Amino acid sequence: MKREELAAFLRTRCYGRKNAMKAEDLKHAAHTDGSLLRVQVNALRCRGVPIASGKEGYFYAETAGEIYATIRSLRKLQAGVEKAIVGLEGALADFGERQDPVGGRDG
């Protein structure tokens, strides 16, 4: 399912939190895998399509509150990823000089 088709599907079948669809069910309905589904949802969000999500699954936002809740969730995720990056950067001290993944020096 192409991005535009996914947006249309969510708008018609998953409008509002009450009609959310779990990722597992959505990936089957969209004939895609979980990784591609996340990429497509992200691309739609980046274009301003109000795809929201929560513990209930993905859905096309019906209210501004649903969008705000998704933004709060994404900000928490972002903060967690930032903490992980800082921790991993700290771990680099145990490895001596930094090296890039192919073995060359990075700094």
DSSP file (Angstrom, degrees, kcal/mol; ACC not computed):
  #  RESIDUE AA STRUCTURE BP1 BP2  ACC     N-H-->O    O-->H-N    N-H-->O    O-->H-N    TCO  KAPPA ALPHA  PHI   PSI    X-CA   Y-CA   Z-CA
    1    1 A M              0   0    0      0, 0.0    29,-0.1     0, 0.0     2,-0.0   0.000 360.0 360.0 360.0 128.9    0.0    0.0    0.0
    2    2 A K     >  -     0   0    0      1,-0.1     4,-2.7     4,-0.0     5,-0.2  -0.284 360.0-102.9 -74.3 164.3    1.4    3.4   -1.0
    3    3 A R  H  > S+     0   0    0      1,-0.2     4,-2.7     2,-0.2     5,-0.2   0.907 122.2  49.6 -55.4 -46.0    1.6    6.3    1.4
    4    4 A E  H  > S+     0   0    0      1,-0.2     4,-2.2     2,-0.2    -1,-0.2   0.880 111.9  49.1 -63.9 -36.9   -1.4    8.0    0.0
    5    5 A E  H  > S+     0   0    0      2,-0.2     4,-2.7     1,-0.2    -1,-0.2   0.885 110.0  51.6 -67.9 -38.8   -3.4    4.8    0.1
    6    6 A L  H  X S+     0   0    0     -4,-2.7     4,-2.7     2,-0.2     5,-0.2   0.924 109.8  49.2 -63.0 -44.4   -2.3    4.3    3.7
    7    7 A A  H  X S+     0   0    0     -4,-2.7     4,-2.4     1,-0.2    -2,-0.2   0.919 113.0  47.2 -60.9 -43.6   -3.5    7.8    4.6
    8    8 A A  H  X S+     0   0    0     -4,-2.2     4,-2.1     2,-0.2     5,-0.3   0.898 111.4  51.5 -64.9 -40.9   -6.8    7.2    2.9
    9    9 A F  H  X>S+     0   0    0     -4,-2.7     4,-3.2     1,-0.2     5,-0.6   0.942 112.6  45.0 -60.8 -48.5   -7.2    3.9    4.7
   10   10 A L  H  X5S+     0   0    0     -4,-2.7     4,-1.7     1,-0.2    50,-0.6   0.897 112.4  52.2 -63.5 -40.1   -6.6    5.4    8.1
   11   11 A R  H  <5S+     0   0    0     -4,-2.4    -1,-0.2    -5,-0.2    -2,-0.2   0.873 120.7  32.2 -64.5 -37.3   -8.9    8.3    7.3
   12   12 A T  H  <5S+     0   0    0     -4,-2.1     3,-0.2    -5,-0.2    -2,-0.2   0.836 133.1  26.0 -91.4 -34.5  -11.8    6.1    6.3
   13   13 A R  H  <5S+     0   0    0     -4,-3.2    -3,-0.2    -5,-0.3    -2,-0.2   0.679 128.6  35.9-103.9 -20.5  -11.3    3.0    8.5
   14   14 A C  S  <<S+     0   0    0     -4,-1.7    46,-2.9    -5,-0.6     2,-0.7  -0.284  71.8 156.1-130.9  47.5   -9.4    4.3   11.6
   15   15 A Y  B     -a   60   0A   0     -3,-0.2    46,-0.2    44,-0.2     3,-0.1  -0.672  60.0  -1.6 -83.5 114.3  -10.8    7.8   12.1
   16   16 A G  S >  S-     0   0    0     44,-3.2     3,-2.2    -2,-0.7    44,-0.2   0.149  93.6 -76.9  88.0 154.1  -10.3    8.8   15.7
   17   17 A R  G >  S+     0   0    0      1,-0.3     3,-1.9     2,-0.2    -1,-0.1   0.825 125.4  65.9 -53.1 -36.2   -8.8    7.0   18.7
   18   18 A K  G 3  S+     0   0    0      1,-0.3    -1,-0.3    -3,-0.1    -2,-0.1   0.694 106.2  43.1 -63.9 -17.4  -11.9    4.9   19.1
   19   19 A N  G <  S+     0   0    0     -3,-2.2    -1,-0.3    -5,-0.1    -2,-0.2   0.094  83.8 146.4-113.7  20.9  -11.2    3.3   15.7
   20   20 A A    <   -     0   0    0     -3,-1.9     2,-0.4    37,-0.1    39,-0.2  -0.175  36.8-146.0 -59.2 151.6   -7.4    2.8   16.2
   21   21 A M  B     -B   58   0A   0     37,-2.6    37,-2.7    -7,-0.1    -1,-0.1  -0.986  17.6-116.5-124.6 128.4   -5.8   -0.3   14.6
   22   22 A K     >  -     0   0    0     -2,-0.4     4,-2.8    35,-0.3     3,-0.2  -0.247  27.7-116.2 -58.0 147.8   -2.9   -2.1   16.2
   23   23 A A  H  > S+     0   0    0      1,-0.2     4,-3.0     2,-0.2     5,-0.2   0.882 115.1  56.1 -55.0 -41.7    0.3   -2.1   14.1
   24   24 A E  H  > S+     0   0    0      1,-0.2     4,-1.2     2,-0.2    -1,-0.2   0.919 112.6  40.8 -59.4 -44.7    0.1   -5.8   13.7
   25   25 A D  H  > S+     0   0    0     -3,-0.2     4,-2.4     2,-0.2    -2,-0.2   0.880 114.9  52.3 -70.5 -38.5   -3.4   -5.6   12.2
   26   26 A L  H  X S+     0   0    0     -4,-2.8     4,-2.6     1,-0.2    -2,-0.2   0.895 105.5  53.5 -66.9 -39.6   -2.5   -2.5   10.1
   27   27 A K  H  <>S+     0   0    0     -4,-3.0     5,-2.6    -5,-0.2     4,-0.4   0.866 111.0  47.3 -66.0 -32.4    0.5   -4.1    8.6
   28   28 A H  H ><5S+     0   0    0     -4,-1.2     3,-0.8    -5,-0.2    -2,-0.2   0.919 113.3  47.5 -70.5 -43.0   -1.6   -7.0    7.4
   29   29 A A  H 3<5S+     0   0    0     -4,-2.4    -2,-0.2     1,-0.2    -1,-0.2   0.854 116.5  44.4 -64.3 -34.2   -4.3   -4.7    6.1
   30   30 A A  T 3<5S-     0   0    0     -4,-2.6    -1,-0.2    -5,-0.2    -2,-0.2   0.461 106.8-128.3 -89.4  -2.2   -1.6   -2.6    4.3
   31   31 A H  T < 5S+     0   0    0     -3,-0.8     2,-0.3    -4,-0.4    -3,-0.2   0.940  71.2 108.3  53.5  52.0    0.3   -5.7    3.0
   32   32 A T      < -     0   0    0     -5,-2.6    -1,-0.2    -6,-0.1     2,-0.2  -0.854  69.7-101.6-143.6 176.5    3.5   -4.4    4.4
   33   33 A D     >  -     0   0    0     -2,-0.3     4,-2.3    -3,-0.1     5,-0.2  -0.593  38.2-103.8-100.8 170.0    6.0   -5.2    7.2
   34   34 A G  H  > S+     0   0    0      1,-0.2     4,-2.2    -2,-0.2     5,-0.2   0.862 117.4  52.7 -61.7 -39.1    6.3   -3.3   10.5
   35   35 A S  H  > S+     0   0    0      2,-0.2     4,-2.0     1,-0.2    -1,-0.2   0.941 111.9  44.1 -64.6 -48.2    9.5   -1.4    9.5
   36   36 A L  H  > S+     0   0    0      1,-0.2     4,-2.7     2,-0.2    -1,-0.2   0.877 110.5  56.7 -65.4 -37.0    8.0   -0.1    6.2
   37   37 A L  H  X S+     0   0    0     -4,-2.3     4,-2.8     1,-0.2    -1,-0.2   0.932 107.8  47.5 -59.2 -45.8    4.8    0.8    8.0
   38   38 A R  H  X S+     0   0    0     -4,-2.2     4,-2.5     1,-0.2    -1,-0.2   0.897 111.8  50.5 -63.1 -40.0    6.7    3.0   10.5
   39   39 A V  H  X S+     0   0    0     -4,-2.0     4,-2.4     2,-0.2    -2,-0.2   0.923 112.5  46.7 -62.6 -44.1    8.6    4.6    7.7
   40   40 A Q  H  X S+     0   0    0     -4,-2.7     4,-2.4     2,-0.2    -2,-0.2   0.921 112.3  49.2 -65.8 -44.2    5.3    5.4    5.8
   41   41 A V  H  X S+     0   0    0     -4,-2.8     4,-2.6     1,-0.2    -1,-0.2   0.928 112.2  49.2 -60.8 -44.4    3.6    6.7    8.9
   42   42 A N  H  X S+     0   0    0     -4,-2.5     4,-2.6     1,-0.2    -2,-0.2   0.921 110.2  50.3 -61.1 -44.1    6.6    8.9    9.6
   43   43 A A  H  X S+     0   0    0     -4,-2.4     4,-1.2     2,-0.2    -1,-0.2   0.901 111.4  48.8 -62.1 -41.1    6.7   10.2    6.1
   44   44 A L  H  <>S+     0   0    0     -4,-2.4     5,-2.5     2,-0.2     3,-0.4   0.928 111.3  49.4 -64.3 -44.8    3.0   11.1    6.2
   45   45 A R  H ><5S+     0   0    0     -4,-2.6     3,-1.9     1,-0.2    -2,-0.2   0.907 107.0  55.5 -60.2 -41.2    3.4   12.8    9.5
   46   46 A C  H 3<5S+     0   0    0     -4,-2.6    -1,-0.2     1,-0.3    -2,-0.2   0.798 106.2  52.2 -62.6 -27.5    6.3   14.8    8.1
   47   47 A R  T 3<5S-     0   0    0     -4,-1.2    -1,-0.3    -3,-0.4    -2,-0.2   0.376 127.0-101.2 -88.6   4.1    4.0   16.0    5.3
   48   48 A G  T < 5S+     0   0    0     -3,-1.9    -3,-0.2     1,-0.3    -2,-0.1   0.576  71.2 147.9  91.0   9.4    1.4   17.1    7.9
   49   49 A V      < -     0   0    0     -5,-2.5     2,-2.5    -6,-0.2    -1,-0.3  -0.688  53.5-125.0 -77.9 126.5   -1.0   14.2    7.7
   50   50 A P        +     0   0    0      0, 0.0    11,-3.1     0, 0.0     2,-0.7  -0.337  45.7 161.8 -79.1  66.3   -2.5   13.8   11.2
   51   51 A I  E     -C   60   0A   0     -2,-2.5     9,-0.2     9,-0.2     2,-0.2  -0.767  17.2-174.1 -85.4 116.6   -1.6   10.2   11.8
   52   52 A A  E     -C   59   0A   0      7,-3.2     7,-2.3    -2,-0.7     2,-0.3  -0.579   6.2-169.6-105.4 169.9   -1.8    9.7   15.6
   53   53 A S  E     +C   58   0A   0     13,-0.3     2,-0.3     5,-0.2     5,-0.2  -0.989  13.8 152.3-156.6 160.0   -0.9    6.7   17.7
   54   54 A G  E >   -C   57   0A   0      3,-1.6     3,-1.6    -2,-0.3    16,-0.0  -0.900  67.0 -60.0-166.2-169.2   -1.3    5.4   21.2
   55   55 A K  T 3  S+     0   0    0      1,-0.3     3,-0.1    -2,-0.3   -33,-0.0   0.744 131.1  60.5 -61.4 -20.5   -1.5    2.1   23.1
   56   56 A E  T 3  S-     0   0    0      1,-0.3     2,-0.3   -34,-0.1    -1,-0.3   0.714 115.9-111.4 -77.4 -21.7   -4.6    1.4   21.0
   57   57 A G  E <   - C   0  54A   0     -3,-1.6    -3,-1.6   -35,-0.1    -1,-0.3  -0.888  53.2 -24.7 126.7-158.8   -2.6    1.6   17.8
   58   58 A Y  E     +BC  21  53A   0    -37,-2.7   -37,-2.6    -2,-0.3     2,-0.3  -0.657  61.0 160.3 -92.7 148.8   -2.5    3.9   14.8
   59   59 A F  E     - C   0  52A   0     -7,-2.3    -7,-3.2    -2,-0.3     2,-0.6  -0.985  45.7-101.3-161.2 160.6   -5.4    6.2   13.8
   60   60 A Y  E     -aC  15  51A   0    -46,-2.9   -44,-3.2   -50,-0.6    -9,-0.2  -0.791  54.4-109.9 -86.1 120.0   -6.2    9.3   11.8
   61   61 A A        -     0   0    0    -11,-3.1     3,-0.1    -2,-0.6    -1,-0.1  -0.214  33.4-177.1 -59.4 134.3   -6.6   12.1   14.3
   62   62 A E        +     0   0    0      1,-0.1     2,-0.3   -47,-0.1    -1,-0.2   0.685  69.9  29.4 -98.1 -27.6  -10.2   13.3   14.9
   63   63 A T  S  > S-     0   0    0      1,-0.1     4,-1.2     0, 0.0     3,-0.3  -0.884  77.4-116.4-132.7 161.5   -9.3   16.1   17.4
   64   64 A A  H  > S+     0   0    0     -2,-0.3     4,-2.8     1,-0.2     5,-0.2   0.853 114.8  62.5 -62.8 -34.5   -6.4   18.3   18.2
   65   65 A G  H  > S+     0   0    0      1,-0.2     4,-2.4     2,-0.2    -1,-0.2   0.859  99.3  53.5 -60.5 -36.3   -6.1   16.6   21.5
   66   66 A E  H  > S+     0   0    0     -3,-0.3     4,-1.6     2,-0.2   -13,-0.3   0.873 110.5  47.1 -66.5 -36.1   -5.3   13.3   19.8
   67   67 A I  H  X S+     0   0    0     -4,-1.2     4,-2.6     2,-0.2    -2,-0.2   0.929 110.8  51.3 -69.2 -45.1   -2.5   15.0   17.9
   68   68 A Y  H  X S+     0   0    0     -4,-2.8     4,-2.6     1,-0.2    -2,-0.2   0.901 108.5  52.0 -58.7 -41.3   -1.2   16.6   21.1
   69   69 A A  H  X S+     0   0    0     -4,-2.4     4,-2.0     1,-0.2    -1,-0.2   0.897 110.6  48.0 -62.8 -39.7   -1.2   13.3   22.9
   70   70 A T  H  X S+     0   0    0     -4,-1.6     4,-2.6     2,-0.2    -2,-0.2   0.906 110.2  51.7 -67.0 -41.4    0.9   11.8   20.0
   71   71 A I  H  X S+     0   0    0     -4,-2.6     4,-2.5     2,-0.2    -2,-0.2   0.925 109.3  50.4 -60.6 -44.7    3.3   14.7   20.1
   72   72 A R  H  X S+     0   0    0     -4,-2.6     4,-2.0     1,-0.2    -1,-0.2   0.917 111.1  49.0 -59.8 -43.0    3.8   14.2   23.8
   73   73 A S  H  X S+     0   0    0     -4,-2.0     4,-2.1     1,-0.2    -2,-0.2   0.914 111.4  48.8 -62.5 -43.9    4.5   10.5   23.2
   74   74 A L  H  X S+     0   0    0     -4,-2.6     4,-2.7     1,-0.2    -1,-0.2   0.866 108.8  53.6 -65.9 -36.2    7.0   11.2   20.5
   75   75 A R  H  X S+     0   0    0     -4,-2.5     4,-2.4     2,-0.2    -1,-0.2   0.893 108.5  49.6 -65.7 -38.8    8.8   13.8   22.7
   76   76 A K  H  X S+     0   0    0     -4,-2.0     4,-2.2     2,-0.2    -2,-0.2   0.914 112.0  48.5 -63.8 -42.1    9.1   11.2   25.4
   77   77 A L  H  X S+     0   0    0     -4,-2.1     4,-2.4     2,-0.2    -2,-0.2   0.921 110.5  51.2 -61.6 -44.5   10.5    8.8   22.8
   78   78 A Q  H  X S+     0   0    0     -4,-2.7     4,-2.4     1,-0.2    -2,-0.2   0.907 109.3  50.2 -59.9 -43.8   12.9   11.5   21.6
   79   79 A A  H  X S+     0   0    0     -4,-2.4     4,-2.1     1,-0.2    -1,-0.2   0.892 110.4  50.5 -63.9 -39.6   14.1   12.1   25.1
   80   80 A G  H  X S+     0   0    0     -4,-2.2     4,-2.0     2,-0.2    -2,-0.2   0.898 110.6  48.5 -65.1 -40.5   14.7    8.4   25.7
   81   81 A V  H  X S+     0   0    0     -4,-2.4     4,-2.3     2,-0.2    -2,-0.2   0.903 109.8  52.7 -65.4 -40.8   16.7    8.1   22.4
   82   82 A E  H  X S+     0   0    0     -4,-2.4     4,-2.4     1,-0.2    -2,-0.2   0.904 108.3  50.5 -62.6 -40.9   18.8   11.2   23.4
   83   83 A K  H  X S+     0   0    0     -4,-2.1     4,-2.5     1,-0.2    -1,-0.2   0.904 109.8  50.9 -62.8 -40.9   19.6    9.6   26.8
   84   84 A A  H  X S+     0   0    0     -4,-2.0     4,-2.6     2,-0.2    -2,-0.2   0.903 109.7  50.1 -63.6 -40.9   20.7    6.4   25.0
   85   85 A I  H  X S+     0   0    0     -4,-2.3     4,-2.7     2,-0.2    -2,-0.2   0.934 110.8  48.8 -62.4 -46.3   22.9    8.4   22.6
   86   86 A V  H  X S+     0   0    0     -4,-2.4     4,-2.1     1,-0.2    -2,-0.2   0.914 112.2  49.4 -60.6 -43.3   24.6   10.2   25.5
   87   87 A G  H  X S+     0   0    0     -4,-2.5     4,-1.8     1,-0.2    -1,-0.2   0.919 112.1  47.2 -62.0 -44.1   25.1    6.9   27.3
   88   88 A L  H  X S+     0   0    0     -4,-2.6     4,-1.1     2,-0.2    -2,-0.2   0.876 109.3  53.9 -66.6 -37.1   26.7    5.3   24.2
   89   89 A E  H  < S+     0   0    0     -4,-2.7     3,-0.4     1,-0.2     4,-0.4   0.898 108.6  50.3 -62.7 -38.1   28.9    8.4   23.7
   90   90 A G  H >< S+     0   0    0     -4,-2.1     3,-1.2     1,-0.2     4,-0.3   0.862 104.5  58.1 -64.8 -35.6   30.1    7.9   27.3
   91   91 A A  H >< S+     0   0    0     -4,-1.8     3,-1.6     1,-0.3     4,-0.3   0.756  88.8  74.9 -66.2 -24.2   30.8    4.3   26.6
   92   92 A L  G >< S+     0   0    0     -4,-1.1     3,-2.0    -3,-0.4     4,-0.4   0.807  81.1  70.1 -59.7 -28.1   33.1    5.3   23.8
   93   93 A A  G X  S+     0   0    0     -3,-1.2     3,-0.9    -4,-0.4    -1,-0.3   0.827  92.8  58.0 -58.5 -30.7   35.7    6.3   26.4
   94   94 A D  G <  S+     0   0    0     -3,-1.6    -1,-0.3    -4,-0.3    -2,-0.2   0.603 103.8  53.5 -74.0 -11.0   36.1    2.6   27.2
   95   95 A F  G <  S-     0   0    0     -3,-2.0     2,-0.3     1,-0.3    -1,-0.2   0.394  97.2-140.7-104.7   1.6   37.1    1.9   23.6
   96   96 A G  S <  S+     0   0    0     -3,-0.9    -1,-0.3    -4,-0.4     2,-0.0  -0.573  71.7  25.5  74.9-135.1   39.9    4.5   23.3
   97   97 A E  S    S-     0   0    0     -2,-0.3     2,-0.1     1,-0.1    10,-0.1  -0.345  89.8-111.4 -64.6 140.4   39.9    6.2   19.9
   98   98 A R        -     0   0    0      8,-0.1     8,-1.5    -2,-0.0     2,-0.4  -0.455  35.6-170.8 -68.9 142.9   36.6    6.4   18.1
   99   99 A Q  B     -D  105   0B   0      6,-0.2     6,-0.2    -2,-0.1     5,-0.1  -0.987  20.5-122.1-133.3 146.6   36.3    4.4   14.9
  100  100 A D    >   -     0   0    0      4,-3.0     3,-2.3    -2,-0.4     6,-0.1  -0.353  42.5 -92.2 -79.7 170.3   33.6    4.4   12.3
  101  101 A P  T 3  S+     0   0    0      0, 0.0    -1,-0.1     0, 0.0    -2,-0.0   0.718 124.8  53.4 -58.6 -23.4   31.8    1.2   11.5
  102  102 A V  T 3  S-     0   0    0      2,-0.1    -2,-0.0     0, 0.0     0, 0.0   0.328 122.9-100.1 -96.7   9.1   34.2    0.2    8.7
  103  103 A G  S <  S+     0   0    0     -3,-2.3     2,-0.1     1,-0.3     3,-0.1   0.412  79.9 128.2  95.8  -2.7   37.2    0.6   10.9
  104  104 A G        -     0   0    0      1,-0.1    -4,-3.0    -5,-0.1    -1,-0.3  -0.441  67.4 -92.9 -82.3 162.1   38.5    4.0    9.9
  105  105 A R  B     -D   99   0B   0     -6,-0.2    -6,-0.2    -2,-0.1     2,-0.1  -0.490  31.0-164.3 -74.2 143.6   39.3    6.7   12.4
  106  106 A D              0   0    0     -8,-1.5    -8,-0.1    -2,-0.2    -7,-0.1  -0.527 360.0 360.0-126.2  62.5   36.5    9.1   13.2
  107  107 A G              0   0    0     -2,-0.1    -8,-0.1   -10,-0.1    -2,-0.0   0.433 360.0 360.0 126.0 360.0   38.1   12.0   14.9
